[in-house]
């Protein structure tokens, strides 16, 4: 941790998705950082943290790397829910070229139902993990490596479910979703950007789970 005055903010966030986050790069040059302003990855895994003495709440006892990835996974649920709501509202009044109401088409029902189920499944999965982690921390227990890797796997899988849901909805929205200012296309761009965050990217988190499950050397420092 360093004083804000020691940082230079670089305006370089020109991206396809999540443009609204306002993310920027930070440059720091020749800044001395004393030991009392540092914390190692190992101290952020399980057990008491340096701040536990002044922050006794359960929130501060949760395994940071094991459960913290939900900060990145949760927005994908919100994005997907928003896309579903927008598409459903649009379909209520939309008609095909021949005049048929799209809301009456079985293919539309199937796509909406599957996307909605995927979004709710992702929400249930992440919520269950949060409840389990909270209960464990309240009881003073520490989650073993396999449990933490499972939570991280679930974060990534929940995000992947939401990406699948929005991909299906984006196709259902038709050519209007090709317009750069269309809200459904924005959701499509944003959710792909969100799911690319390394903490919830499927391949590395699935691999981490496999290594933990079979007792292989675990090289990810964010265990």
C-alpha positions in Angstrom: 0.0 0.0 0.0 1.3 3.4 -1.0 0.1 7.0 -0.8 -2.0 8.1 -3.7 0.4 11.0 -4.3 3.1 8.4 -5.3 0.9 7.0 -8.2 0.5 8.2 -11.7 -2.8 7.2 -13.3 -2.5 6.2 -17.0 -5.6 6.7 -19.1 -5.4 3.5 -21.1 -8.8 1.7 -20.6 -10.2 1.6 -24.1 -11.9 -1.8 -24.2 -14.8 -3.5 -25.9 -16.5 -4.6 -22.7 -16.8 -3.2 -19.2 -15.9 0.2 -20.5 -17.9 1.8 -17.6 -15.6 0.4 -14.9 -13.2 3.3 -15.5 -10.2 1.0 -14.9 -6.8 2.5 -15.4 -3.2 1.5 -15.1 -1.1 2.8 -12.2 2.6 3.6 -12.5 4.8 4.0 -9.4 8.5 5.0 -9.7 11.1 5.1 -7.0 8.7 4.7 -4.1 10.0 3.1 -0.9 7.4 0.8 0.7 8.0 0.0 4.4 7.3 -3.5 5.8 4.2 -2.3 7.7 2.5 -1.4 4.5 2.9 -4.9 2.9 1.2 -8.2 3.2 2.1 -11.5 1.6 -0.1 -13.8 -0.4 0.3 -16.5 2.2 -1.2 -14.2 4.9 -4.3 -13.7 2.8 -5.2 -17.4 2.4 -6.7 -18.9 5.6 -6.6 -18.2 9.3 -6.3 -14.9 11.1 -5.1 -11.9 9.1 -3.0 -9.0 10.4 -6.2 -6.9 10.6 -8.2 -9.5 12.5 -7.5 -7.9 15.8 -9.4 -4.7 14.8 -11.9 -6.3 12.4 -13.4 -9.2 14.3 -16.4 -9.6 12.0 -17.0 -12.8 9.9 -16.4 -10.9 6.7 -12.8 -10.5 7.6 -12.3 -14.1 8.5 -13.3 -15.5 5.1 -10.5 -17.0 3.0 -9.8 -14.1 0.7 -8.6 -16.1 -2.4 -11.1 -18.9 -1.9 -14.2 -16.8 -1.7 -13.1 -13.4 -2.9 -13.5 -14.4 -6.6 -17.2 -14.0 -6.2 -16.7 -10.3 -6.4 -15.9 -10.9 -10.1 -18.5 -13.7 -10.6 -21.5 -12.0 -9.1 -21.6 -9.1 -11.7 -22.0 -11.7 -14.5 -25.3 -12.8 -12.9 -26.5 -9.2 -12.8 -25.5 -8.6 -16.4 -27.2 -11.8 -17.5 -30.4 -11.0 -15.6 -30.5 -7.6 -17.2 -30.1 -9.1 -20.7 -32.9 -11.6 -20.0 -35.2 -8.9 -18.8 -34.5 -6.6 -21.8 -35.0 -9.5 -24.3 -38.3 -10.6 -22.7 -39.7 -7.1 -22.7 -38.8 -6.6 -26.3 -40.4 -9.9 -27.3 -43.7 -9.0 -25.7 -44.5 -6.7 -28.5 -42.2 -7.8 -31.3 -43.5 -9.5 -34.5 -41.8 -11.4 -37.3 -41.9 -10.2 -40.9 -45.1 -12.2 -41.6 -46.8 -10.6 -38.6 -46.6 -13.5 -36.1 -46.0 -12.6 -32.5 -42.5 -13.9 -31.5 -43.8 -14.3 -27.9 -45.9 -17.2 -29.2 -43.1 -19.1 -30.9 -41.9 -22.3 -29.1 -38.3 -21.7 -30.2 -38.4 -18.4 -28.3 -39.8 -20.1 -25.2 -37.0 -22.7 -25.2 -34.3 -20.1 -25.5 -35.7 -17.9 -22.7 -36.3 -20.9 -20.4 -32.8 -22.3 -20.8 -31.1 -19.0 -20.3 -33.2 -18.2 -17.3 -32.4 -21.6 -15.8 -28.7 -21.1 -16.3 -28.8 -17.7 -14.6 -30.7 -19.0 -11.6 -28.4 -22.0 -11.4 -25.3 -19.7 -11.3 -27.0 -17.6 -8.6 -27.8 -20.7 -6.5 -24.3 -22.1 -6.8 -22.6 -18.9 -5.7 -25.1 -18.2 -2.9 -24.6 -21.7 -1.5 -20.9 -21.2 -1.4 -21.2 -17.9 0.4 -23.5 -19.5 3.0 -21.1 -22.4 3.5 -18.0 -20.2 3.8 -19.8 -17.9 6.3 -20.9 -20.8 8.5 -17.4 -22.2 8.5 -15.9 -18.9 9.5 -18.4 -18.2 12.2 -17.5 -21.6 13.7 -13.9 -20.7 13.7 -12.9 -23.3 11.1 -10.5 -23.0 8.1 -11.5 -24.3 4.7 -9.0 -26.9 3.3 -7.3 -26.4 0.0 -9.8 -28.6 -1.9 -12.8 -26.7 -0.5 -11.2 -23.4 -1.6 -10.4 -24.7 -5.0 -14.0 -25.9 -5.3 -15.3 -22.5 -4.5 -13.1 -21.0 -7.1 -14.2 -23.6 -9.6 -17.8 -22.7 -8.9 -17.1 -19.0 -9.4 -15.8 -19.8 -12.9 -18.6 -22.2 -13.7 -21.3 -19.7 -12.6 -19.7 -17.1 -14.9 -19.6 -19.5 -17.8 -23.3 -20.4 -17.3 -24.1 -16.7 -17.5 -22.0 -16.2 -20.7 -23.9 -19.1 -22.3 -27.2 -17.6 -21.3 -26.3 -14.2 -22.8 -24.9 -15.7 -26.0 -28.3 -17.4 -26.5 -30.2 -14.2 -25.7 -28.0 -12.1 -28.0 -28.9 -14.4 -30.9 -32.6 -14.2 -30.0 -32.4 -10.4 -30.1 -31.8 -10.4 -33.8 -30.1 -7.8 -36.0 -31.0 -5.0 -33.7 -28.5 -6.4 -31.2 -25.8 -5.7 -33.8 -26.1 -2.0 -33.2 -23.2 -0.7 -31.0 -25.6 1.2 -28.7 -28.1 -1.7 -28.2 -28.3 -2.6 -24.5 -28.4 -6.3 -25.3 -25.1 -6.0 -27.2 -23.6 -4.1 -24.4 -24.5 -6.9 -22.0 -23.0 -9.4 -24.5 -19.7 -7.4 -24.6 -19.6 -6.8 -20.8 -20.2 -10.4 -19.8 -17.5 -11.7 -22.1 -15.1 -9.1 -20.7 -16.1 -10.0 -17.1 -15.7 -13.7 -17.6 -12.1 -13.1 -19.0 -10.9 -12.0 -15.5 -8.3 -14.6 -14.5 -10.0 -15.2 -11.1 -13.1 -16.6 -12.8 -11.6 -17.8 -16.1 -12.7 -21.4 -16.5 -9.5 -23.2 -17.7 -7.2 -22.1 -14.9 -9.8 -22.6 -12.2 -10.9 -26.0 -13.4 -7.2 -27.0 -13.6 -6.7 -25.8 -10.0 -9.6 -27.9 -8.8 -8.2 -31.0 -10.5 -4.8 -30.5 -9.0 -6.3 -30.0 -5.5 -8.6 -33.0 -5.9 -5.8 -35.4 -6.8 -3.2 -34.0 -4.4 -0.9 -32.7 -7.1 1.5 -29.8 -6.4 -0.5 -26.6 -6.2 1.4 -23.7 -7.8 -1.2 -21.0 -7.8 -0.2 -18.5 -5.0 -3.8 -17.4 -4.6 -4.8 -20.6 -2.9 
